[in-house]
Each structure stands twice: as C-alpha cells, then as structure tokens.
C-alpha cells in the first residue's frame, strides 16, 4: 500500500508523534453494523468513550480513494450517507482505493490501516473467524489473516457466536495470536459473556495486560493480540433467548440453502427479529465498553 493514499488527521498525527495514546475505530458499524442513524450515533459515542479514557480516537474509513485515519464529523456523516458503500477487507481494499470511491473498513482493513499509521490499539465489537461448515466451504474471515500479520491489540467481545468458536480459538492459536482475557477466564461469545472455551491467560489489571502486550511484541512474532472483554453483565442476552435465536437462525439458513457472504447478515437479521431488538442493545453496550477499555489500555501502553 502506498503511503500517499493515507491521510492522518492533524490531532491523530500529533498524538502519534508525541507517543500519546491513540485508539483505532472501524466504520462498518456505521454503514452496515447498525441501522441509521443509530450507527452514526454509536460511532460518536465510541469516540467519546475513547476520549474520556484519555486517548485520541481515530475512526478509519475511505473517502475519495484515500484512507482517512481520524475522520471528522462531517466526513463520518458523508460516509454514512453514501449509498451501497462497500465493506473493505484485505482482498478488495486496493481496488477500492484505485476506484477513488468510498468504503467502510472491516476489522481486517482497519487493522491494516492502523498498523501503517502506527496505531497499536483497536476497539471493535467482535472479530470474524472460522465459519460453521468451514471444513467443507473453507470459509474463514480475513480478520484472522490480518491478526496474524499486523501487530495491533484488538479489544473485542470475542467473535460473533454464529461462527464456529472452538475452531476460531484454535485457528488463532495456530497463527500465534494470543487471546488475553480482560477480567474473564473464557472466550466471550459476543452477546454472551462466555462460550465455555477457557483462555490461557486472564488479566485483571491493565498495567499487567500492557506489560504482557509489550512482551509479546518484544518477541518479534509480528502478530496481533486479541484482548477479550465480555459484554457488560447487565446487557448480556439470557441463555434461553440466545439459544432460541441462534438455533432458529441456523435451521433457517440450512433449510433455505443460504450460503457464502449472505449467511452472516441473514442470521444477524433473523436473530434481531427473534429477540425483539435485544441483540442490538447488547451490541451497542459492548461496542461502547470495548471503546472505553481500549482507551484505558492505550493510555497504559503509552505511559509505560
């Protein structure tokens, strides 16, 4: 990627030059993750949570064929208002830049841009992973590829539970990407605080977590880190509602023969309908909490 295609906002560039805390934020939450104007509002609340923690938010997106690191309010509104804006990942990123259009960054694209900008912490909702049935389809998110290539700490509530979580955790281990639980022992299941999959390491103190992150980078492995931060307890979906919605979505996808890229958005829409919007509330809560934790972690890393 040519550095000429990246524009870093003045406040973000100054913070990076002064080795101050900066947190990257994605833009698919604005354009695809939540209905408008909710997505735009939540994105601003995430920026506010990062700032309240003492870090500088850097929301990343593409406008006019340029990667914008630190979108202004007007730029964010412009991106949100763009019809049919593409979701950018590692495979279509360059083509979108050459086309000189707009694009919202997924986890993998945000990781790439954050790394090239020099940002070491990124807050999102949940990472992509190994899809159910991947032994047949080989459907694995490029988020895992990006985590294996770009040394950025990603604060998230695990992976979306519509994925194959055991295989996702196993793949991360294979790729050399550690999963550090922040005040949790198990890998979160996005809307549920625990998937039942035990993690190797739990941290209750941000200073110790920051020390472990620095030690990982000091080994020269070149991989990112997953910082698992469960959905706030008050916003967790109860188990009965969660299982009913998930199993219903899986059965419907199988019966209707839905495949490929259509599976995830269909399942999310189905589960939202079944839960009466509880999933959206939980999603918003975990997004804002992850932004807060990421801001605090970035400050701990900057002050070390």
Secondary structure, DSSP 8 states (H G I E B T S, - for coil): --GGGEEE-HHHHHHHHTT--EEEE-SHIIIIIS-TTHHHHHHHHHHHHHHHTT-EEEEEEEETTEEEES--HHHHHHHHHSTT-EEE-TTTHHHHHHTT--EEE-HHHHHHHHHHHT--EEE-S-B--B-TTHHHH--B-HHHHHHHHS--EEEESBB-TTS-HHHHHHHHHHHT-EEEEES-SB--BTTBS--S-B-SEEES-HHHHHHHHHHHHHTT----EEEE----GGG---HHHHHHHHHHHHHHHHHHT--TTHHHHHHHHHHHHHTTTHHHHHHHHHHHHHHHHHHHHHHHHHT-
